[in-house]
């Protein structure tokens, strides 16, 4: 008994000792941790801070692309995705819930603002086991205006995810030049907007900027803990680009291309407007084209045809062979030659004039220029020598890149190995060029012998530092003298003014003299030789105005247009050149050289008038007033005071009252942009041609910053739709 008791006491003592030892070790451990603040050499405070540390990326804004007047061409735009939090765990304070507490009421209110039925929303909000839900397409790409309306409802659990996308307010607008950018997700990195084509791609690194970050201590739901410190690294926004493109001139160009595309359905069109004094490109367009936001139409061609394509220029090349002959002193406009055919040698077929070699008998070299005689220029090549002409092609920079700030620039190719190639190059066959090379070379003729390098970026602005990098105009050569340039302009003017000239019936402008040259070039066939048929040509024109002191140079090319029996290829080309050149010169306030019958009106300062007085004043002068708002006083108007406008043009008047959207059906893109600009709305242009649909609807109230979506259709699309509706409505009739 005593032995058992003794054993129990020893066991108890042993257990007491063991527990005491464990307690001692634990106490020492706790004291050590409290004193050192470390466990296994790692600081507990740092580990605790790391557990609650949250890091958010502060996205840098991609740089904005502007035209030369500061009008937005491409910018970042915010859109919002609607999100509903369903999990009750998201709420820490029942008085301030962070989850949906009333699915029925929430569904009823949301159905008023998104394109989803109340029943569909309720079904989403009552799903079990979901932390949060989104609302599909109906809840994506919401405008800031819609977001604000939903936020004012103060619905528990309803929140938004902010996203950034690239916004192109002008729709189809120098699309291949500007290019497009889209969001891409990289491995282990947040999605970012990346330039894919055009300026967006060439200047992607400058446009992107550098993201910043926000570090703070947060709970499991990422709410900032009380008294926590925030560490902020501010983002550096991307650089802004100011292009040489002028929005109004580009709009003139897009409208003309749309018209020709609708009426003649060519396989390809290219047009450039440039300032010959500086080399600045003021307008650049092509067809096929695409919408930069949706990429609709990009399958037609990914290439910027102005930069990346080369082709035989045809008779527009005679401008430069003429300049070479004048500079060398071998061109006498009054000398005569026998037109019709020219024999290079006995082995080669003869060179023929474009009237099947019949020619026009013995004519002067000036008439040969006016009639675009190939034979005349073959004789001129004899006079100046093939080596000399080769040197002039090199002086005019054919066969080499212009160095413009755009990707994948083509060089063209001077074919000059065989006698026949040397002769055909003088009138634009065999040798290939790019549209940019043609414009660059033409600047020498327009700018008194000084050739200017083309460029499209006027300046780069760093919004973070305010630093501005301006592009200075750059001379690319002096191929001819000022005296030669003046003579060439005089000779080229006769191509337009003389009845026998190939440009007489097509390229004359009201109030401005034009100097230029027509072109018709053959298209190589895939099977060898050239395509046959009256429409299977590249028709072109290169011209400048006013002739004495050219302010603009323009090159137009139309390939394989559909022509009526009474039409030739100059018809679609002139439909681009004439309205664009005429309107651009007027817009630039270039003084007309002679009186013309077009009625013009000068816009006065209308803000001193009442709304009804201003409207009556404009109507009396043949203008069409459009009044925005229900106020009585005019606060702004477009066109601006001092601008001259054509009779019948719309003048948008903004009053001091609440704004509402007018009915813009059948309006041109130019008029829609006036309303958007003066009302400060974010406009999204869809399609081309004339306005057929708009959102908000006519009469809807709007405020500055709201979105305006306008759908356009060409006349051909409208006609086809009407025919389709008639066909669909007609009932089958019995045969007689």
Residue pairs with C-beta under 8 A, 6 or more apart in sequence:
33 39
33 44
37 43
37 44
37 45
38 44
49 217
52 217
52 218
52 219
52 225
52 228
53 215
53 216
53 217
54 215
54 216
54 217
54 218
54 222
55 213
55 214
55 215
56 213
56 214
56 215
57 190
57 211
57 212
57 213
58 211
58 212
58 213
58 214
58 232
58 233
58 234
58 235
59 164
59 190
59 192
59 211
59 235
60 208
60 209
60 210
60 211
60 212
60 235
60 236
60 237
60 238
61 76
61 164
61 209
61 235
61 237
61 238
62 76
62 164
62 166
62 181
62 193
62 207
62 208
62 209
62 237
62 238
63 203
63 206
63 207
63 208
63 209
63 237
63 238
63 239
63 240
63 241
63 463
64 72
64 74
64 75
64 76
64 240
64 241
65 72
65 73
65 74
65 75
65 178
65 199
65 200
65 207
65 240
65 241
65 243
66 72
66 73
66 240
66 241
66 242
66 243
67 73
67 242
67 243
67 245
67 246
67 247
67 250
68 242
68 243
68 244
68 245
68 246
68 280
68 282
68 458
69 246
69 247
70 242
71 247
72 169
73 168
73 169
73 170
73 173
73 174
73 178
73 243
73 245
73 247
74 166
74 167
74 168
74 178
74 181
74 200
74 292
75 166
75 167
75 169
76 164
76 165
76 166
76 167
76 193
77 164
77 165
77 166
77 167
77 682
78 144
78 162
78 163
78 164
79 140
79 141
79 142
79 143
79 162
79 163
79 164
79 165
80 141
80 142
80 143
80 144
80 146
80 147
80 160
80 161
80 162
80 163
81 134
81 139
81 140
81 141
81 142
81 160
81 161
81 163
82 110
82 114
82 134
82 135
82 139
82 140
82 142
82 150
82 158
82 160
83 132
83 133
83 134
83 139
83 158
83 159
83 160
83 161
84 100
84 106
84 124
84 125
84 132
84 133
84 134
84 135
84 157
84 158
84 159
85 98
85 99
85 100
85 131
85 132
85 157
85 159
86 99
86 100
86 125
86 127
86 130
86 131
86 132
86 133
86 157
87 99
87 130
87 131
87 132
88 99
90 98
90 99
90 131
90 157
90 221
91 97
91 98
91 99
92 98
92 219
92 221
97 156
97 157
98 156
98 157
98 221
99 156
99 157
100 106
100 125
100 155
100 156
100 157
100 158
101 156
101 157
102 156
103 122
103 125
103 126
104 122
105 155
106 121
106 125
106 155
106 156
106 157
106 158
107 118
107 119
107 121
107 122
107 125
108 118
109 150
109 153
109 155
110 116
110 121
110 135
110 150
110 155
110 158
111 117
111 118
111 121
113 146
113 149
113 150
114 121
114 135
114 138
114 139
114 142
114 146
115 138
116 135
116 136
116 138
116 139
121 135
124 133
124 135
125 133
127 133
134 140
141 165
142 160
143 706
143 707
144 705
145 703
145 705
145 706
145 707
147 160
150 158
150 160
151 160
164 183
164 193
165 183
165 193
166 180
166 181
166 182
166 193
166 200
166 292
166 293
167 293
167 682
167 684
168 178
168 180
168 291
168 292
168 293
169 676
169 682
169 683
169 684
169 685
170 247
170 251
170 673
170 685
171 291
171 293
171 669
171 684
171 685
171 686
171 687
171 688
171 712
172 254
172 289
172 290
172 291
172 292
172 297
172 685
172 687
172 688
173 250
173 251
173 254
173 292
173 685
174 245
174 250
174 254
174 283
174 284
174 285
175 198
175 289
175 290
175 291
175 292
176 197
176 198
176 284
176 286
176 289
176 290
176 301
176 303
176 304
176 305
176 306
177 198
177 199
177 245
177 284
177 304
177 306
177 406
177 456
178 198
178 199
178 200
178 292
179 195
179 196
179 197
179 198
179 199
179 200
179 201
179 202
179 292
180 195
180 196
180 197
180 198
180 200
180 292
180 293
180 295
181 193
181 194
181 195
181 196
181 200
181 201
181 204
181 207
182 193
182 194
182 196
183 191
183 192
183 193
183 194
184 191
184 192
184 193
184 194
185 191
186 192
190 211
192 208
193 208
194 204
194 208
195 201
195 202
195 203
195 204
195 207
197 302
197 304
197 407
198 304
198 406
198 407
199 241
199 243
199 405
199 406
199 456
199 457
200 207
201 407
202 405
202 406
202 407
203 239
203 241
203 405
203 457
203 460
206 238
206 239
206 241
206 460
207 238
207 239
207 241
208 238
209 235
209 236
209 237
209 238
209 239
210 235
210 236
211 235
212 232
212 233
212 234
212 235
212 236
213 231
213 232
213 233
214 230
214 231
214 232
214 233
215 230
215 231
215 232
216 224
216 225
216 228
216 229
216 230
216 231
217 224
217 225
217 228
217 229
218 224
218 225
218 228
219 225
224 230
236 464
237 463
237 464
239 460
239 461
239 462
239 463
240 460
240 461
240 463
241 457
241 459
241 460
241 461
242 457
242 458
242 459
242 460
242 461
243 456
243 457
243 458
244 275
244 280
244 281
244 282
244 455
244 456
244 457
244 458
245 281
245 282
245 283
245 284
245 456
246 282
246 283
248 584
248 587
248 670
249 273
249 282
249 283
249 580
249 584
249 587
250 282
250 283
250 284
250 285
251 669
251 670
251 673
252 283
252 579
252 580
252 583
252 584
252 587
253 271
253 273
253 283
253 284
253 285
253 576
253 580
254 285
254 669
254 688
255 579
255 668
255 669
255 670
256 271
256 575
256 576
256 579
256 580
257 269
257 271
257 285
257 286
257 287
257 289
257 576
258 688
258 689
258 714
259 575
260 266
260 269
260 287
260 558
260 561
260 572
260 575
260 576
261 269
261 287
261 714
262 689
262 714
262 715
262 716
263 572
263 575
264 558
264 561
264 562
264 563
264 571
264 572
265 561
265 562
266 287
266 558
266 559
266 560
266 561
266 562
266 572
267 559
267 560
268 286
268 287
268 288
268 301
268 305
268 557
268 558
268 559
268 560
269 285
269 286
269 287
269 556
269 557
269 558
269 559
269 576
270 285
270 286
270 305
270 306
270 309
270 435
270 555
270 556
270 557
271 283
271 284
271 285
271 286
271 554
271 555
271 556
271 557
271 576
271 580
272 281
272 283
272 284
272 306
272 435
272 436
272 439
272 554
272 555
273 281
273 282
273 283
273 284
273 552
273 553
273 554
273 580
273 581
273 584
274 280
274 281
274 282
274 439
274 443
274 454
274 552
274 553
274 554
275 282
275 551
275 552
275 553
276 442
276 443
276 446
276 447
276 452
276 544
276 550
276 551
276 552
276 553
277 447
277 452
277 473
277 551
278 452
278 473
279 440
279 443
279 452
279 453
279 454
279 455
279 473
279 474
279 476
280 454
280 455
280 456
280 458
280 473
281 439
281 454
281 455
281 456
282 552
282 584
283 580
283 584
284 306
284 456
286 301
286 304
286 305
286 306
288 297
288 300
288 301
289 297
289 300
290 296
290 297
290 298
290 300
291 297
291 686
293 684
303 309
303 408
304 406
304 408
305 435
306 434
306 435
306 436
307 404
307 406
307 407
307 408
307 409
307 410
307 434
307 436
308 408
308 409
308 410
309 410
309 434
309 435
310 410
310 411
310 412
310 413
310 432
310 433
310 434
311 432
311 433
311 521
311 538
311 557
312 428
312 429
312 430
312 431
312 432
312 433
312 521
312 522
312 524
312 538
313 428
313 431
313 432
313 433
313 438
313 519
313 521
313 540
314 427
314 428
314 429
314 519
314 520
314 521
314 522
314 537
314 538
314 540
315 372
315 374
315 427
315 428
315 502
315 517
315 518
315 519
315 520
315 521
316 428
316 438
316 517
316 518
316 519
316 540
316 541
316 542
316 555
317 425
317 426
317 427
317 428
317 431
317 433
317 519
318 369
318 372
318 377
318 426
318 427
318 428
318 517
319 441
319 442
319 445
319 488
319 492
319 517
319 542
320 392
320 393
320 396
320 441
321 377
321 380
321 381
321 389
321 392
321 426
321 427
322 331
322 369
322 377
322 380
322 488
322 491
322 492
323 392
323 444
323 445
323 479
323 480
323 484
323 485
323 488
324 384
324 388
324 389
324 392
324 480
325 331
325 380
325 383
325 384
326 480
326 484
326 487
326 488
326 491
327 392
327 479
327 480
327 481
327 484
328 383
328 384
328 388
330 380
330 383
330 384
331 365
331 380
331 383
332 365
333 364
333 365
333 366
333 369
333 491
334 364
334 365
334 366
335 364
335 365
336 362
336 363
336 364
336 365
337 362
337 363
337 365
337 368
337 375
337 376
337 379
338 359
338 361
338 362
338 375
339 353
339 359
339 360
339 361
339 362
339 363
339 368
339 371
339 373
339 375
339 376
340 352
340 353
340 357
340 358
340 359
340 360
340 375
341 350
341 351
341 352
341 353
341 357
341 359
341 375
342 350
342 351
342 352
342 374
342 375
342 378
342 379
342 423
343 350
343 351
344 350
344 351
344 378
344 419
344 420
344 423
345 419
348 419
348 420
350 357
351 374
351 375
351 378
351 423
351 424
352 374
352 375
353 359
353 360
353 371
353 373
353 374
353 375
354 372
354 374
354 520
359 373
359 375
360 367
360 371
360 373
363 371
363 373
365 376
365 379
365 380
366 491
366 494
367 373
367 500
368 375
368 376
368 377
369 376
369 491
369 492
369 494
369 495
370 494
370 495
370 498
370 500
370 501
370 502
371 500
371 501
371 502
372 495
372 502
372 517
372 518
374 427
377 426
377 427
378 423
378 426
378 427
380 426
381 389
381 422
381 423
381 426
386 416
386 422
389 422
389 425
389 426
390 414
390 416
390 422
392 479
393 399
393 414
393 425
393 431
394 414
395 477
395 479
396 437
396 440
396 441
396 444
396 451
396 477
396 479
397 437
397 440
397 441
397 451
397 476
397 477
398 412
398 414
398 431
398 433
398 437
398 441
399 411
399 412
399 413
399 414
400 411
401 409
401 410
401 411
402 409
402 434
402 436
402 437
402 440
402 453
402 454
402 476
403 409
403 453
404 436
404 453
404 454
404 455
404 456
405 455
405 456
405 457
406 456
409 434
409 436
410 434
411 434
412 431
412 432
412 433
412 434
412 437
413 431
413 432
414 425
414 431
415 421
415 425
415 430
415 431
415 432
416 422
416 425
416 431
420 430
421 430
421 431
424 430
424 431
425 431
428 519
428 521
429 521
429 522
435 555
435 557
436 454
438 542
438 555
439 454
439 542
439 553
439 555
440 451
440 452
440 453
440 454
440 476
441 451
441 479
442 542
442 544
442 553
442 555
443 450
443 451
443 452
443 553
444 450
444 451
444 477
444 478
444 479
444 480
444 485
445 480
445 485
445 488
445 489
445 492
445 515
445 544
446 485
446 489
446 544
446 550
446 553
447 485
447 550
448 482
448 485
448 486
449 478
449 479
449 480
449 481
449 482
449 484
449 485
450 475
450 478
451 475
451 476
451 477
451 478
451 479
452 473
452 474
452 475
452 476
453 473
453 474
453 475
453 476
455 471
455 473
455 474
457 471
458 470
458 471
459 468
459 469
459 470
459 471
460 468
460 469
461 467
461 468
461 469
462 468
480 488
488 515
489 515
489 544
489 547
489 548
489 550
490 515
490 547
492 515
492 516
492 517
492 543
492 547
493 513
493 514
493 515
493 547
494 501
495 501
495 502
495 503
495 504
495 515
495 516
495 517
495 518
496 503
496 504
496 507
496 508
496 513
496 514
496 515
496 516
496 543
497 504
497 508
497 513
498 504
502 518
502 570
503 514
503 516
503 517
503 518
503 541
503 543
503 570
505 570
506 518
506 541
506 570
506 571
506 573
506 574
506 578
507 514
507 516
507 518
507 541
507 543
507 570
507 574
507 577
507 578
508 514
509 545
509 578
509 581
509 582
509 585
510 582
510 592
510 596
510 597
510 598
511 592
511 593
511 594
511 595
511 596
511 598
512 545
512 546
512 581
512 582
512 585
512 590
512 592
512 593
513 545
513 546
513 547
513 548
513 593
514 543
514 544
514 545
514 547
514 581
515 543
515 544
515 545
515 547
515 550
516 541
516 542
516 543
516 544
517 541
517 542
517 543
518 539
518 540
518 541
518 570
518 573
519 538
519 539
519 540
519 541
519 542
520 537
520 538
520 539
520 540
520 569
521 537
521 538
521 540
522 530
522 531
522 537
522 538
523 530
523 531
523 536
523 537
523 538
523 559
523 560
524 530
524 531
525 531
531 537
534 563
535 560
535 561
535 562
535 563
535 569
536 560
537 559
537 560
537 569
538 557
538 558
538 559
538 560
539 557
539 558
539 559
539 561
539 568
539 569
539 570
539 572
539 573
540 555
540 556
540 557
540 558
540 573
541 554
541 555
541 556
541 570
541 573
541 574
541 577
542 553
542 554
542 555
542 556
543 553
543 554
543 577
543 581
544 550
544 552
544 553
544 554
545 551
545 552
545 581
545 585
546 585
546 590
546 593
548 593
551 585
551 588
551 590
552 581
552 584
552 585
552 588
554 577
554 580
554 581
556 573
556 576
556 577
557 573
558 569
558 572
558 573
558 576
561 569
561 572
563 569
563 571
563 572
586 644
589 644
598 646
598 647
599 622
599 646
599 647
600 644
600 645
600 646
600 647
601 621
601 622
601 623
601 644
601 645
601 646
601 647
602 642
602 643
602 644
603 637
603 639
603 640
603 641
603 642
603 643
603 644
603 645
603 651
604 617
604 641
605 641
606 614
606 617
606 634
606 637
606 641
606 653
607 633
607 634
607 635
607 636
607 637
608 634
609 617
609 634
610 632
610 633
610 634
611 627
611 631
611 632
611 633
611 634
611 653
611 655
612 632
614 625
614 634
614 637
614 653
615 625
615 627
615 653
618 624
618 625
618 651
619 625
621 647
622 647
622 648
623 645
623 647
623 648
623 649
623 650
623 651
624 648
624 649
624 650
624 651
625 650
625 651
625 653
626 650
626 651
626 652
626 653
626 662
626 671
626 675
627 653
627 655
628 652
628 653
628 654
628 655
628 659
628 660
628 662
628 675
628 678
628 679
629 654
629 655
629 656
629 657
629 658
629 659
629 660
630 655
630 657
630 658
630 660
631 655
631 656
631 657
631 658
632 655
632 656
632 657
633 655
633 656
634 653
634 654
634 655
635 654
635 655
635 656
636 654
636 678
637 651
637 652
637 653
637 654
637 678
638 651
638 652
638 674
638 677
638 678
639 645
639 649
639 651
639 674
645 651
650 667
650 671
650 674
652 671
652 674
652 675
652 678
654 678
654 679
658 701
659 679
659 701
659 702
659 703
660 699
660 700
660 701
660 702
661 675
661 694
661 696
661 697
661 698
661 699
661 700
661 702
661 708
662 675
662 698
663 698
663 699
664 671
664 672
664 675
664 691
664 694
664 698
664 710
665 691
665 692
665 693
665 694
666 690
666 691
666 692
667 690
667 691
668 690
668 691
669 685
669 688
669 691
669 712
672 683
672 685
672 691
672 710
673 683
675 681
675 708
676 682
676 683
676 708
679 702
679 704
680 704
680 705
681 702
681 704
681 705
681 706
681 707
681 708
682 705
682 706
682 707
682 708
683 707
683 708
683 709
683 710
684 707
684 708
684 709
684 710
685 710
685 712
686 709
686 710
686 711
686 712
687 711
687 712
687 713
688 712
688 713
688 714
689 712
689 713
689 714
689 715
689 717
689 718
690 712
690 713
690 714
690 715
690 718
691 710
691 711
691 712
692 711
692 712
692 713
692 718
693 710
693 711
694 708
694 709
694 710
694 711
695 708
695 709
695 710
696 702
696 706
696 708
702 708
713 721
